Amino acid sequence: MAIGRPFETTGPPISIYHTVFSEFKTHIEAPNAAPPEDVVTAFHLIQAAAKVYPNENARLRSIRPFIEKLLKRLVPRLPAGYSFDPDGVALYDAPVGLVPLLVMEAKNDIGAGGSDPDVQGAFSFRKMWAEEDSPISEVPNVCCCPSFVLSVAGPHITIHGAIFADQFIVQPLTETLGLANFPNPYERAQYIAKIMVALRHCLEALEKFYSGLTPSDIPQRANFSPIFREYYARDGKKVALTYTGPNLLPDRVGRAMFNARAKLLDDEEGIFVKVKFTPQYCEAAHALLAASDLAPRLHHCEKLKDGWTAVVMDSVDGRDMESAKQRSLSPSALEDIERAIGALHGAGWVFGDLRPPNIMLCERDILGGGTRKGAMLVDFDWAGKENEQRYPPALNPEIKWPEGVVGGGIIKMEHDDRMLALLKTGEL
């Protein structure tokens, strides 16, 4: 279960699986204010949340009516028949069954109750969809089960988004929002109202989504794969993407890459591609090397609404050095990598991450017949202009990084050169 605790369990962005989560952020960032009646209700919520209560139930009795009024729906406890009892669930009677649009978990105060309501809410979400003999057990076959989780800890609330694709992923959509001790409580009420109204609109959007589902007892991969399913090629033609498998990077924090088939409308076969989702990507550096067959052919690069980038590239036959357990390169493959680094540096770019996982081994055709061993660079997340691009804040301490490489530091061409030297001697 990907809930970011520990850090290594942070999953890919849930917004790549369903539009409702980016819609939530769009509502919050919109310039329009919340309706006055909702601001009044939010102020009453702030007043109620600021009180000191003897126990969790007393707090819930006080704040639940204001939460329900802001969301314009009931958030009661589950009816009898379930094996667990979250503090509140907004159920919707869809054609596929009673689906949970929102799960709420609360604690009387921070540190009270023996558990974190953020974590407890995430596990309650999982239980809702994984409950044995559940009437909605077929829903995960046809969608990624998008829901929201509202956690309450004393006078603080946090709103999370949650999905169930290849794994359960729950991520915060807001910071932990304080409700008490603001010198201008009326201004705070406006902000809290805007967030709760955004949540209300998104719960309504989920109702429409679940209303359109048809249950199935057979898993349908396309329905719980990323929603980025088409793009326009450079010639203006629409290309459709069909995902063929799960996330290939389940152990990479916040990363996702999928195998897919890309097809034009009049194309029966299509081609196999990799579709990657990443917070940053150097399209220019990738395109430069792809033009010389030193990187996979780059088909498309697009900035998505949530700020992430979708990258579509050829799926290359071969294995990376790490998975092939190869410590050294053949002379011809090493020549390819030297050419690639030289081309990048010649154009003012740095690569930054010249490690075995980012070196793809491949076979190259030889003019006149036959093949030779070759190599390509993949993963241009760290690439950029020298003296501008920086390393991520944390670097793997098990890697033998060149002298001068530090987390958050500037990436320099000399670092690439030193990594290349280590690669030649098999020390990476």
C-alpha positions as CSV (number, residue, x, y, z in Angstrom):
1,M,0.0,0.0,0.0
2,A,1.5,3.3,-1.1
3,I,0.9,5.9,1.6
4,G,4.4,7.4,1.9
5,R,5.2,5.9,5.2
6,P,7.9,4.9,5.1
7,F,9.2,7.3,2.5
8,E,9.9,4.5,0.0
9,T,6.2,3.6,-0.3
10,T,5.3,6.9,-2.0
11,G,3.4,6.0,-5.1
12,P,3.0,7.7,-8.5
13,P,0.7,10.7,-8.7
14,I,-3.0,9.6,-8.4
15,S,-3.9,12.3,-10.9
16,I,-2.6,10.2,-13.7
17,Y,-5.4,7.7,-13.0
18,H,-8.4,10.0,-12.7
19,T,-9.3,13.6,-13.5
20,V,-11.1,14.3,-10.3
21,F,-7.9,14.9,-8.4
22,S,-6.6,17.6,-10.7
23,E,-10.1,19.0,-10.8
24,F,-10.0,19.4,-7.0
25,K,-6.8,21.5,-7.3
26,T,-8.3,23.5,-10.1
27,H,-11.3,24.4,-8.0
28,I,-9.0,25.5,-5.1
29,E,-6.8,27.7,-7.4
30,A,-9.8,29.3,-9.2
31,P,-10.1,33.1,-8.4
32,N,-13.8,32.9,-7.4
33,A,-14.7,32.9,-3.7
34,A,-16.9,30.4,-1.9
35,P,-20.6,31.2,-1.6
36,P,-21.4,33.4,1.5
37,E,-23.5,30.7,3.2
38,D,-20.6,28.2,2.9
39,V,-18.3,30.8,4.5
40,V,-20.7,31.1,7.4
41,T,-20.8,27.3,7.8
42,A,-17.0,27.1,7.6
43,F,-16.8,29.7,10.4
44,H,-19.1,27.6,12.6
45,L,-16.9,24.6,11.8
46,I,-13.9,26.6,13.0
47,Q,-15.6,27.5,16.2
48,A,-16.6,23.9,16.9
49,A,-13.2,22.5,16.0
50,A,-11.4,24.9,18.4
51,K,-13.3,23.6,21.4
52,V,-11.7,21.1,23.8
53,Y,-13.7,17.8,24.0
54,P,-13.5,15.0,26.5
55,N,-13.3,12.3,23.8
56,E,-13.4,11.6,20.0
57,N,-17.2,11.0,19.9
58,A,-17.9,14.3,21.5
59,R,-15.8,16.1,18.9
60,L,-17.4,14.2,16.0
61,R,-20.9,15.0,17.3
62,S,-20.0,18.7,17.2
63,I,-18.2,19.0,13.9
64,R,-20.0,16.4,11.8
65,P,-23.1,18.5,11.1
66,F,-20.9,21.4,9.7
67,I,-18.9,19.0,7.5
68,E,-22.1,17.5,6.2
69,K,-23.6,20.9,5.5
70,L,-20.5,22.0,3.6
71,L,-20.4,18.8,1.5
72,K,-24.2,18.8,1.2
73,R,-24.3,15.1,2.0
74,L,-24.4,12.8,5.0
75,V,-21.2,11.3,6.3
76,P,-22.5,8.7,8.8
77,R,-20.9,5.6,10.2
78,L,-21.3,2.4,8.1
79,P,-24.5,0.4,8.5
80,A,-24.3,-3.0,10.2
81,G,-22.7,-5.8,8.3
82,Y,-19.2,-4.5,7.8
83,S,-16.2,-5.9,9.7
84,F,-14.8,-2.4,10.5
85,D,-16.2,0.9,11.6
86,P,-14.7,4.1,10.2
87,D,-15.9,7.4,11.7
88,G,-17.8,8.4,8.6
89,V,-18.4,7.3,5.0
90,A,-20.3,9.1,2.3
91,L,-21.8,6.3,0.3
92,Y,-23.4,6.6,-3.1
93,D,-26.0,4.2,-4.5
94,A,-24.6,3.6,-8.0
95,P,-25.6,1.0,-10.5
96,V,-22.5,-1.0,-9.4
97,G,-23.5,-0.9,-5.7
98,L,-22.9,1.3,-2.7
99,V,-19.6,3.0,-3.4
100,P,-17.6,5.0,-0.9
101,L,-17.1,8.6,-2.3
102,L,-15.4,9.7,0.9
103,V,-14.0,8.0,4.1
104,M,-13.5,10.0,7.3
105,E,-11.4,9.2,10.3
106,A,-11.0,11.4,13.3
107,K,-9.0,11.7,16.5
108,N,-9.9,14.0,19.4
109,D,-6.5,15.6,19.2
110,I,-3.1,15.2,17.7
111,G,-1.5,12.1,19.3
112,A,-4.8,10.9,20.8
113,G,-6.3,7.5,20.1
114,G,-3.1,5.6,19.5
115,S,-3.1,6.0,15.7
116,D,-2.7,8.6,13.0
117,P,-6.0,9.5,11.3
118,D,-4.2,10.0,8.0
119,V,-3.0,6.4,8.1
120,Q,-6.2,5.1,9.6
121,G,-8.2,6.8,6.8
122,A,-6.0,5.2,4.2
123,F,-6.5,1.7,5.6
124,S,-10.2,2.3,6.0
125,F,-10.3,3.2,2.3
126,R,-8.5,-0.1,1.5
127,K,-10.9,-2.1,3.6
128,M,-13.9,-0.5,1.9
129,W,-12.7,-1.9,-1.5
130,A,-11.1,-5.1,-0.2
131,E,-13.9,-6.2,2.1
132,E,-14.5,-9.9,1.6
133,D,-17.9,-10.7,-0.1
134,S,-18.4,-6.9,-0.7
135,P,-21.3,-6.0,-3.0
136,I,-18.8,-3.8,-4.9
137,S,-16.1,-6.4,-5.3
138,E,-16.5,-6.2,-9.1
139,V,-16.0,-2.5,-9.3
140,P,-12.1,-2.7,-9.2
141,N,-12.4,-4.6,-12.5
142,V,-13.7,-1.6,-14.3
143,C,-12.1,1.4,-12.7
144,C,-9.4,2.7,-10.3
145,C,-12.0,3.2,-7.5
146,P,-11.3,6.9,-7.0
147,S,-12.3,8.2,-3.5
148,F,-11.5,10.9,-1.1
149,V,-10.3,10.6,2.5
150,L,-10.9,13.3,5.1
151,S,-8.8,13.0,8.3
152,V,-9.4,15.0,11.4
153,A,-7.0,15.5,14.3
154,G,-8.3,17.9,16.8
155,P,-8.7,21.3,15.2
156,H,-6.9,20.2,12.0
157,I,-8.2,18.5,8.8
158,T,-6.4,17.0,5.7
159,I,-8.0,16.0,2.5
160,H,-6.5,13.0,0.6
161,G,-7.2,11.4,-2.7
162,A,-7.2,7.6,-3.1
163,I,-7.2,5.0,-5.9
164,F,-6.9,1.3,-6.4
165,A,-5.0,0.4,-9.6
166,D,-2.1,-2.1,-9.4
167,Q,-1.9,-1.1,-5.7
168,F,-3.7,1.1,-3.2
169,I,-2.4,4.6,-3.4
170,V,-3.5,7.4,-1.0
171,Q,-1.9,10.9,-1.2
172,P,-2.6,14.2,0.5
173,L,-4.3,16.8,-1.8
174,T,-4.0,19.6,0.9
175,E,-1.6,20.4,3.6
176,T,-2.8,19.7,7.1
177,L,-5.3,22.6,7.5
178,G,-5.4,24.3,10.9
179,L,-8.9,25.5,11.9
180,A,-8.1,27.2,15.2
181,N,-6.0,30.1,16.5
182,F,-6.1,32.4,13.4
183,P,-6.2,36.1,14.3
184,N,-8.5,36.7,11.4
185,P,-10.9,33.7,11.6
186,Y,-13.2,35.2,9.0
187,E,-10.5,35.2,6.3
188,R,-9.6,31.6,7.4
189,A,-13.3,30.7,7.1
190,Q,-13.3,31.9,3.5
191,Y,-10.3,29.7,2.7
192,I,-11.7,26.6,4.4
193,A,-15.0,27.1,2.7
194,K,-13.4,27.2,-0.7
195,I,-11.6,23.9,0.0
196,M,-14.7,22.2,1.2
197,V,-16.8,23.5,-1.7
198,A,-14.1,22.1,-4.0
199,L,-14.4,18.8,-2.3
200,R,-18.2,19.0,-2.6
201,H,-18.0,19.5,-6.4
202,C,-15.6,16.6,-6.8
203,L,-17.8,14.3,-4.8
204,E,-20.6,15.3,-7.2
205,A,-18.2,14.5,-10.1
206,L,-17.5,11.1,-8.7
207,E,-21.3,10.4,-8.5
208,K,-21.5,11.0,-12.2
209,F,-18.5,8.8,-12.8
210,Y,-19.8,5.8,-10.9
211,S,-23.3,6.2,-12.4
212,G,-21.8,5.5,-15.8
213,L,-20.0,2.2,-14.8
214,T,-21.1,-1.3,-15.7
215,P,-19.8,-4.0,-13.4
216,S,-17.7,-6.8,-14.7
217,D,-16.3,-10.0,-13.2
218,I,-13.3,-9.8,-15.6
219,P,-10.5,-7.3,-15.0
220,Q,-10.3,-4.7,-17.8
221,R,-6.8,-3.3,-17.8
222,A,-7.7,-0.1,-19.8
223,N,-10.1,1.0,-17.1
224,F,-7.6,1.2,-14.3
225,S,-4.6,2.4,-16.3
226,P,-3.5,6.1,-16.7
227,I,-6.1,8.5,-18.2
228,F,-3.4,9.9,-20.6
229,R,-4.7,7.8,-23.6
230,E,-4.1,9.9,-26.7
231,Y,-1.9,12.6,-28.1
232,Y,-1.3,14.4,-31.4
233,A,1.8,13.5,-33.3
234,R,3.9,16.1,-35.0
235,D,2.0,15.7,-38.2
236,G,-1.3,16.5,-36.4
237,K,-2.6,13.0,-36.4
238,K,-4.3,11.6,-33.3
239,V,-2.5,8.7,-31.7
240,A,-4.4,6.4,-29.3
241,L,-2.6,4.6,-26.4
242,T,-3.6,1.2,-25.0
243,Y,-1.8,0.2,-21.9
244,T,-0.8,-3.4,-21.7
245,G,0.6,-3.9,-18.2
246,P,1.1,-2.4,-14.7
247,N,3.5,0.2,-13.5
248,L,7.1,-0.9,-14.4
249,L,8.6,1.3,-11.6
250,P,6.7,0.3,-8.5
251,D,9.8,0.7,-6.3
252,R,10.7,4.2,-7.6
253,V,9.4,7.0,-5.3
254,G,6.7,8.9,-7.2
255,R,7.5,7.5,-10.6
256,A,5.5,5.5,-13.1
257,M,6.2,4.0,-16.5
258,F,4.0,1.7,-18.5
259,N,4.2,-0.5,-21.6
260,A,1.6,0.5,-24.2
261,R,0.6,0.2,-27.8
262,A,0.4,3.4,-29.8
263,K,-1.9,3.4,-32.9
264,L,-3.1,5.8,-35.5
265,L,-6.8,5.6,-36.3
266,D,-6.2,3.8,-39.6
267,D,-3.4,1.6,-38.2
268,E,-4.2,-2.0,-37.4
269,E,-0.9,-2.9,-35.7
270,G,0.5,0.2,-34.1
271,I,3.9,0.2,-32.3
272,F,5.0,-0.7,-28.8
273,V,6.0,2.2,-26.7
274,K,6.9,3.2,-23.1
275,V,4.8,5.9,-21.4
276,K,6.6,7.6,-18.5
277,F,5.2,10.1,-16.0
278,T,7.7,12.3,-14.3
279,P,7.8,15.7,-12.5
280,Q,10.6,16.9,-14.8
281,Y,12.1,15.9,-18.1
282,C,14.6,17.3,-20.5
283,E,12.9,16.8,-23.9
284,A,15.6,18.6,-25.8
285,A,18.4,16.4,-24.6
286,H,16.4,13.2,-25.3
287,A,15.5,14.4,-28.8
288,L,19.1,15.3,-29.5
289,L,20.3,11.8,-28.8
290,A,17.3,10.1,-30.4
291,A,18.2,11.8,-33.7
292,S,21.5,9.9,-33.7
293,D,19.9,6.6,-32.4
294,L,21.6,7.1,-29.1
295,A,18.3,7.2,-27.2
296,P,14.9,5.6,-27.8
297,R,12.9,7.4,-30.5
298,L,10.9,10.2,-28.8
299,H,7.3,10.4,-30.0
300,H,5.7,12.9,-27.6
301,C,6.3,15.0,-24.5
302,E,3.5,16.8,-22.8
303,K,3.0,18.8,-19.6
304,L,-0.1,17.6,-17.9
305,K,-2.6,19.7,-15.8
306,D,-1.1,18.7,-12.5
307,G,2.4,19.8,-13.5
308,W,3.8,16.3,-14.3
309,T,5.1,15.4,-17.8
310,A,4.0,12.5,-19.9
311,V,6.8,11.1,-22.2
312,V,6.1,8.6,-25.0
313,M,9.1,6.8,-26.5
314,D,9.9,3.7,-28.4
315,S,10.0,0.4,-26.4
316,V,13.6,-0.8,-27.2
317,D,14.5,-4.4,-27.4
318,G,17.2,-5.1,-24.8
319,R,18.0,-4.8,-21.1
320,D,19.6,-2.1,-19.1
321,M,23.1,-2.8,-17.6
322,E,21.8,-3.3,-14.1
323,S,19.1,-5.8,-14.9
324,A,21.5,-7.6,-17.2
325,K,24.0,-7.8,-14.3
326,Q,26.7,-6.5,-16.6
327,R,29.5,-4.6,-15.0
328,S,31.3,-3.6,-18.2
329,L,30.4,-2.6,-21.7
330,S,31.7,-4.0,-25.0
331,P,34.0,-1.6,-26.9
332,S,31.3,-0.8,-29.4
333,A,28.6,-0.1,-26.7
334,L,31.1,2.0,-24.8
335,E,31.7,4.0,-28.0
336,D,28.0,4.7,-28.2
337,I,27.9,6.1,-24.6
338,E,31.0,8.2,-25.3
339,R,29.3,9.6,-28.4
340,A,26.1,10.3,-26.5
341,I,27.8,12.2,-23.7
342,G,30.0,14.1,-26.2
343,A,26.9,15.1,-28.2
344,L,25.1,16.4,-25.0
345,H,28.2,18.3,-23.8
346,G,28.7,19.8,-27.3
347,A,25.2,21.2,-27.1
348,G,25.6,22.5,-23.6
349,W,23.6,19.8,-21.9
350,V,24.5,17.6,-18.9
351,F,23.1,14.1,-18.3
352,G,23.7,13.8,-14.5
353,D,22.7,10.2,-13.9
354,L,25.1,8.0,-15.9
355,R,24.5,4.8,-14.0
356,P,23.9,1.2,-15.2
357,P,20.0,1.4,-14.9
358,N,20.0,4.3,-17.4
359,I,22.2,2.5,-20.0
360,M,20.1,0.3,-22.4
361,L,22.0,-2.5,-24.1
362,C,20.9,-3.1,-27.7
363,E,21.8,-4.7,-31.0
364,R,22.7,-2.4,-33.9
365,D,22.5,-3.4,-37.5
366,I,25.7,-3.2,-39.5
367,L,25.7,-1.8,-43.0
368,G,26.1,-4.8,-45.3
369,G,24.6,-7.3,-42.8
370,G,25.0,-8.5,-39.3
371,T,24.7,-6.7,-36.0
372,R,27.0,-5.3,-33.3
373,K,26.5,-4.7,-29.6
374,G,25.4,-1.1,-28.9
375,A,24.0,1.1,-26.1
376,M,21.6,3.9,-25.6
377,L,20.9,6.4,-22.8
378,V,17.5,6.5,-21.2
379,D,16.0,8.5,-18.4
380,F,16.5,12.2,-19.0
381,D,14.9,13.3,-15.7
382,W,18.1,14.9,-14.4
383,A,19.4,16.2,-17.8
384,G,19.5,20.0,-18.4
385,K,21.8,22.9,-19.1
386,E,25.2,22.9,-17.3
387,N,25.4,25.3,-14.3
388,E,21.5,25.4,-14.2
389,Q,20.4,21.9,-13.6
390,R,20.7,20.5,-10.1
391,Y,20.9,17.1,-8.5
392,P,17.8,16.0,-6.4
393,P,18.1,16.8,-2.7
394,A,18.9,13.2,-1.8
395,L,21.4,10.9,-3.6
396,N,21.8,7.1,-3.1
397,P,24.7,6.8,-0.7
398,E,25.5,3.4,-2.1
399,I,26.5,4.9,-5.4
400,K,30.1,5.9,-6.0
401,W,29.4,9.5,-7.0
402,P,32.3,11.6,-8.3
403,E,34.0,14.1,-6.1
404,G,31.9,17.4,-6.0
405,V,28.5,15.7,-6.5
406,V,26.2,16.6,-3.6
407,G,22.5,16.5,-3.1
408,G,20.9,19.7,-4.5
409,G,24.2,20.7,-6.1
410,I,24.8,21.9,-9.6
411,I,25.3,19.2,-12.3
412,K,28.5,19.7,-14.2
413,M,30.0,18.2,-17.4
414,E,33.0,17.0,-15.5
415,H,30.7,14.9,-13.3
416,D,29.5,13.1,-16.4
417,D,33.1,12.6,-17.5
418,R,34.0,11.1,-14.2
419,M,31.0,8.8,-14.2
420,L,32.0,7.7,-17.7
421,A,35.5,6.9,-16.4
422,L,34.1,4.9,-13.5
423,L,31.9,3.1,-16.1
424,K,34.9,2.2,-18.2
425,T,36.6,0.6,-15.2
426,G,33.5,-1.3,-14.0
427,E,33.3,0.7,-10.7
428,L,29.7,1.8,-11.1
